[in-house]
Structure formats: structure tokens, C-alpha cells
Amino acid sequence: MASADNTEKKEVVDYKDLIGTPTQASVSPAKQQNDSYPVDGILEIKQDYGVLRQDLDSSLKDDDGLPKDVYVAQTQINKFGLRKGDRIEGVARAPKEGERYLSLLRVDKVEGIDSQKARERPRFENLTPIHPNERIKLETKDGDLTTRMIDLLSPVGKGQRAMIVAPPKAGKTWLMQRIAKGLAENYPDITLIVVLIGERPEEVTEMKRTVIGEVWASNFDESAQEQVAVAETSLERAKRLAEKGQDVVILMDSITRLARAYNMVESPSGRTLTGGLDPAALYPPKKFFGAARNFEEGGSLTIIATALVSTGSRMDDIIFEEFKGTGNMELFLDRALAERRIFPAFDIKLSMTRHEELLYSKQEAEKVLTLRRMIDLLDDKEATQVVIERMKKTKTNKEFLETLSGGKI
């Protein structure tokens, strides 16, 4: 979970193991008589029942031969208006003879409120979306140029639908870690959820150790069904938090691999695009990406997702083309700059945020416009390097903007 103190890192929960078939119980007869246990976990709803997936630090341990998963009857789901991704607190009983799973006896709290009031909660789809109008400042105290340049050239607002367009070996993983650090340092109240789809196991480990927040991950060697389940459940969890008026940020890598996974699990539409991509496989990841929004009633869901390009796969190119223009912020990485060891390897002429004027003060907007006009005068291949060298001479963006006078950079 997000920590309120950037220097004291809480244990990061990996929710990947909470997705799938409920764990079966192996309970001795002595444990089957009138035993009840407090439970606290995330609800996953199946076709006609639910499963409560408990956190790894739950008080219910496997030492008693009990699984951590809890069966939730459809009647309870209907009675309390439970939704996928809800955090449920209650009491469960051990399996009776002939039963295989723990069963939820009583629902005490839903998302921290009394279960009797759970049905009164607003629904995500009924809230009013508006343009992002509050900037998420990522600039950190150490003066890191990565987050400083994002704040200046592709600012992120609460409710932003942001896409990082990344070729291989352009510094994508480092960029995500720096964004996560900026969020943790500047906004301890924002809940960060990192979603890794089809990722290398060592990258997952590194992200868990680096990021302060929830990590939902599936490895590249896991099935497409598992990858889709991780993405869908993490999104529903984020929606439940946003419904409560909280600000949530999903940092996802990558929307491309999610589309590939859906291409494997979706029922064929009978049509196939270039590269073997079924058009039906594009709708679910677009629905995921499109969930980002800022709410007039309070709360927001920001999604910062990576899109892979120049991978040599025609399918990946088609996926990017389908998503291009769907976001309201785009940050392009340039492999040529990375190969020259120029970091951050941003293509600052292509990178932009729509309606960025809503995220800046009037004075900031004027200075950023001046910066943009100066950049337009520079050669495409040298623009990023020139801006980096100029920014290195200052410690903060405020100091840097004050040096702009309408002349040359």
C-alpha cells in the first residue's frame, strides 16, 4: 500500500498470487467444529460466486491447514451490493465435512464502511468525468532531470490518460521507477498501483523492492488468462478506491502486452488485422486505458501506460496505431538518444499534454510556451540534449523557467 513516509518503505504486497482458483482446504476434523476466523481481503467475483483473496500479511495463516481464500455466496454479493475489487472485512468459518473451502459467514465492512451502507456507494460509471485540472508534480528533491522534464513538457494531471511510447532499451523501466518515486515523495495520499503484464521475473522483483505501493504482476511465462485476470482485477480495485473519492494512479507496463494477451483469450471475431491481431482483442485493453478520468464529485483515476514500438513485431505496431490519439498525454522515448547515452531519452518535440494550460498557473504557462518556441528553433536531433544541458545548470524547474527570457536556450 502507499506509504505516508517515503523513507520508511512498507512491505509491498504482490497480488499476483491472489488471482485464480480458490485454494482448497486441508483441515483436520478437530478444526472443523465451530471455528471462525476474521478475514480481510479483495473480492473477486466469478460467474455465480465470489472469492475473497486475502493479503499475504493476513492473520489467517496456513499453519492450521486453512487456505487464505474464502468462498463468498452469491446471496451475500447481492445483499450488500458487493463489487469486484471491494476490500471486505468479516468473519469466515472453517469448511464443514464434505466442503472444500472457507465460507464467509458475516460481512462487517466494505471499503471501510458499515456493510449495511455498502449499497449506497456511488458507482464509478455514474460519476461525472472532467478534464484533468490539478497537476501531479513529479519533480523530486534530488533534482532528477527525468521527472523535471515531464513536469515541463508533458505534465500529468489527476485523471490523466497518459501513454509512454517506448522502443526497446530506451530507459522505460527507469522512467517508471522515477515516476513512482515522485508520486511517493510528493503525494503520500495518492494510492499507487503498479501493474506489470508479461514482465520478466527479475524486473518484477526490482519493481517490488523499488516502488512504494501495490504491485500486481504476471510473468511472461504465465498464461494469457492469468495476465488478463491480473489486469482486470487491479483495475477494478482502483475503481473501488476512486469511487470513495480517493486519487489513484495506475502505472502499467504494458498496454501492448495486455492486448497480446487478450488476442489469445478473446473469442475470434472472424476478422484478422495485419500481424495476426483480432479486432475483438483491442476493445478490452482500450476499456482499461479509457477508465482513467477525473471526477467532478471528487477522486480520480490516473493511468500511465507504456506502449511498445520498434520491437520488430507487426502486431505491436498495429496495437500502437490503434491506441495512438486515445490518451490525453503522450511521452515519446527515443532509442537513438539512449544509444548515445543521453538520458532522459525523451523526444521533446513529439511529447505533449492536451489542455496543459489547465495544469499550469498563468505565469508557468507563459514560461512553458516560451520554452516550446525556443525548442522549435532547435534541430530535432539536438533539441533534447541542448535542453538537458541547460536544465543541469539549475536545481529546480522554477529556477530554470526564471532563466528564460525569450532568447536562445
Sequence and secondary structure as in RCSB ss.txt:
>XXXX:A:sequence
MASADNTEKKEVVDYKDLIGTPTQASVSPAKQQNDSYPVDGILEIKQDYGVLRQDLDSSLKDDDGLPKDVYVAQT
QINKFGLRKGDRIEGVARAPKEGERYLSLLRVDKVEGIDSQKARERPRFENLTPIHPNERIKLETKDGDLTTRMI
DLLSPVGKGQRAMIVAPPKAGKTWLMQRIAKGLAENYPDITLIVVLIGERPEEVTEMKRTVIGEVWASNFDESAQ
EQVAVAETSLERAKRLAEKGQDVVILMDSITRLARAYNMVESPSGRTLTGGLDPAALYPPKKFFGAARNFEEGGS
LTIIATALVSTGSRMDDIIFEEFKGTGNMELFLDRALAERRIFPAFDIKLSMTRHEELLYSKQEAEKVLTLRRMI
DLLDDKEATQVVIERMKKTKTNKEFLETLSGGKI
>XXXX:A:secstr
   S TTS     BGGGGSSS       GGGGSS EEEEEEEEEE SSEEEEEE TT S  GGGT  S EEEEHH
HHHHHT  TT EEEEEEE   TT  SEEEEEEEEETTEEGGGGGGS  GGGS EE   SEE    TT  HHHHHH
HHHS EETT EEEEEE TTSSHHHHHHHHHHHHHHH TTSEEEEEEEEE HHHHHHHHHH SSEEEEEETTS HH
HHHHHHHHHHHHHHHHHHTT EEEEEEE HHHHHHHHHHHS   S   TTS  GGGGHHHHHHHTT EEETTS E
EEEEEEEE SSS HHHHHHHHHHTTTSSEEEEB HHHHHTT SS B TTT EETTGGGTS HHHHHHHHHHHHHH
HTS TTTHHHHHHHHHTT SSHHHHHHT  SS  
